[in-house]
Every structure is written in C-alpha cells, then in structure tokens.
Amino acid sequence: MIANSMQVNFSQLRADFPLLQKTNRNKPVIFFDSAASAQKPRQVLEAVNHFYQHDYANIHRGIYELSERASLLYENTREKVRQFIHAKEAGEIVFVRGTTEAINLVANCLSQDWQAGDEVILSEMEHHANIVPWYLLKTKLGIALKIIPVRDDGSIDTDAYQTLFSARTKLVAISHVSNALGTINPVKEMTEIAHAHDVPVLFDGAQAVPHLAVDVQAIDCDFYAFSGHKMYAPTGIGVLYGKKAYLDLMPPYQGGGDMIESVSFSKVTFAKAPHKFEAGTPDIAGAIGLSAAIDYLQAIGMDEIFAHEQQLLSYAEAALLTIPTLKIIGTAKPKVGVISFTMDGIHPHDIGTVLDHEGIAVRAGHHCAMPLMERMGVAATVRASFAVYTDEQDVDALIKGIQLAVRIFS
Ligand SMILES: Cc1ncc(COP(=O)(O)O)c(C=O)c1O
C-alpha cells in the first residue's frame, strides 16, 4: 500500500491496482483509457467488500443498528465529498448515478418555468452528456442553444462567450475539462461573466475531479457534476453539487421512497434537499467506494497528482512529436493528461487495434463529442488519457506501438 505516505512515489502506485497486475493479450496491461473510466485501487475494492460483509443494510429506514451504521457511512461520504470539492454544506451534495444523471437532473428541475425562446449557453467542446439533455429541452420547450466556439488550438473562445448572453439566457453549462482534448477551461472567469449577467453556471467536472483540486466556492459555480468511476470509485455513483438556494427552489427529479416527508393519495410532501433528489435505494456501496476513492486521492494529494500528470504530459508530447506523421489535436494550455491525435494515412481505429495487440488500451473514435470532432475537422482521434498509475514506461510502450502501426501501414 503506497498511497499513504507524505511523499508519494508514483512509480509504485501501480501496485495498488489489481487489474494492472494482470495481462492483456499475454502482455502487461497498459491502460490509457482512464478518461473513459479509471481502474480501481485495492483500497476501494476492499472498502466496498468490507461494507457488504460487515455493515450492509438499506439506509435511512431501519431502526436497527446495521441500518443506522450503513446510513452513517453513507452520510459520512456526503460530508467527505463536501470537503473534497470545498462545498459550504453537506446538504449541497446530491448523490446521483454519474455526471449524465446530474446534468439531466438540472435540465429537468431547473427548467420548470422556462419558455420557448429562453436560452442555454453550451460550448462546442461538450461531451454528449452535456448536449443531449439540453437538446431534449429544445425539442420539448423550444429553448435555444447558444454555442461558444472553440479555437483552432482547442481552447474555448472566451471573447465570443461574452457576446452570447441575452435577457433570455437561463444557464451556462460547460465542461471544466474537455474529455476529448484535455483543455482546462477558465471556469472562475467564465462564472464571473455569467454572474455579471445574473445567469447561473453548471460545470461538467467529470474530467476535472480525477486530476486537479476543485473548489466550488472559489469557482463560485452554481452546479458542478461528476462521476465516481472516473476518479477510481465504482460505477453507479456520482455527484451533483448545487448551491443550497437552487436546490431548495428546484422540485424533485424522480418520485419514490426516501425522498418524501409524508404520502397520502391526496397529498405528498417532500423531504428537504438533498434527499428530495434521491428517490429510491441509492448506490450505497458505491458511496462507500467513493469515500475510499477520495481517501486514496487525498493521501496522494491532488496537487501532487496534477504535477505528476503534467510532467508525464510534457514527456509524452515531446515523444509523440518525434513521429512526423502524427498530429496532436488540441494543443491549448493548460490541459490535463489527455492527448488526442491523428496520423496521416492510418485510421484511428487501426491504430487502436495495433496497440490493443500490444496490450495497450487507448480510445479511438469520437469520444462522445461529435460536434467537437467536426469543429476540429476530424472524424475521430486516438485518445491516450493518463491516471495516477500511468508512468514513463507506459508512454514508451505507447510510442513503440505507434511506431509499429506506422511500419505496418506504410
Ligand atoms: C466530460 C464528460 N462529461 C460527461 C461524461 C459522462 O459521464 P458518465 O457516463 O459517468 O455519466 C463523461 C464521460 O466520459 C465526460 O468525459
């Protein structure tokens, strides 16, 4: 167990991840698809296992000790998430399935009084999870989507952003970090601009929380969404942060048990936020895993993780640029450890297949960001994304794999 010391030796973190000790096509697993979902450290797996074996019961409804213990562990995770993203109150943390559900929740519950002609500002670099919920509102209510352009280098056009506001703007919803290019957006400045127009802001933080320290109060955003599985927790648990004033105003998302105060056939009264947004049995074990994942990240240190991945990013970019037919898509700085690239004469899927045969997992495709691919003038890219367990040897293997693809296809 390495991620416990003050000074973390990143090269040893790999030992924490059981799956990375296995083989893929008879070769050591080299995992460059952590932006899709990160591998899980033993500490998280053991926490979930321990919970099921020692503390498991449904929450918030049993009057017996086990249920009280499970409820406490679940609510303690809410407090841990609050600290992790520096929210003011634990009541501002809503547990959801993931980023997608968090954004759908806001789209459904914030739009109750929106009308045809109202506007939402998105950007050209959004993941489909932050496009489709708003598109559905467009078809249902007749709202308009205003799109912030992306510059050639993959940065968001903040000048154009300022011109998109009108008296009908209801929300700005953009990614903190682009999943396809790695670009880190200037979220604090963008929030200030939106607030100057009295418009609330939602950030899709799915690709930010695993890589950098997030402080929602410093950003001053109104909503912040992220998924546990991209930050080393299990699938099925995620978080919507919402400022209390908004959560109090918004109606429930789904109806069911655990989100009510009282129910009769003639009248239902709802629990207060965040519980009014958590209908039914939640992913209790997922929350326990999320708690362990936060402990894991904090034992390493978010600033240390950022610095490690930045150093690796420079190393990888320098090495990739020695391959003359390779083009990096998205060069704007700052960015996290995500590198998208194309190669002359070789389709991204073919590169992905060659790499797979070498035991190297990358993502090849549109990365659920089709409008961004169109903007960058490509149908698809190969994406290599980093995590705490990625090291220079992984990057060296990636380069060798790409050189092999060049030889095969030339
Ligand atoms: C930026 C971004 N937003 C949203 C999502 C959707 O996350 P989930 O599938 O966990 O809901 C992803 C997943 O790749 C993402 O990268």
The ligand as a Gaussian input file, in Angstrom:
#p B3LYP/6-31G(d) Opt

LIG

0 1
 C      -16.721000      15.450000     -19.856000
 C      -17.664000      14.319000     -19.610000
 N      -18.923000      14.584000     -19.260000
 C      -19.806000      13.619000     -19.010000
 C      -19.468000      12.293000     -19.106000
 C      -20.482000      11.244000     -18.808000
 O      -20.137000      10.596000     -17.627000
 P      -20.987000       9.359000     -17.116000
 O      -21.091000       8.399000     -18.269000
 O      -20.194000       8.825000     -15.969000
 O      -22.318000       9.877000     -16.687000
 C      -18.172000      11.961000     -19.487000
 C      -17.780000      10.558000     -19.667000
 O      -16.892000      10.236000     -20.430000
 C      -17.246000      13.003000     -19.746000
 O      -15.983000      12.733000     -20.102000

